């Protein structure tokens, strides 16, 4: 009995890992301003979900530019909720950061932005 050439020459190809992995950006500090007064900082870690596996490398290559853009964005305007000044407005901040992502990467490269960690850090009282 003769087997087809594909089976004799090469066994079944190894299944490729096609799972999309989130790309976590280095954490950054965001000032939490109420009016013009600095109340505390938010220590924020963000993870970007690539639209597909090929976009992961592009996100990693642009990571320094993304981090810089995020820092500029959180320092440009307040990130606190209007009705709760001790809380980060994650919905509004997510929209602002995704807009920055789309300026740096081709539109549609990132399918989601997730906040991994948001930790409040009070400023030290002046003595």
Order of alpha helices (4+ residues) and beta strands (2+ residues): alpha-beta-beta-beta-alpha-alpha-alpha-beta
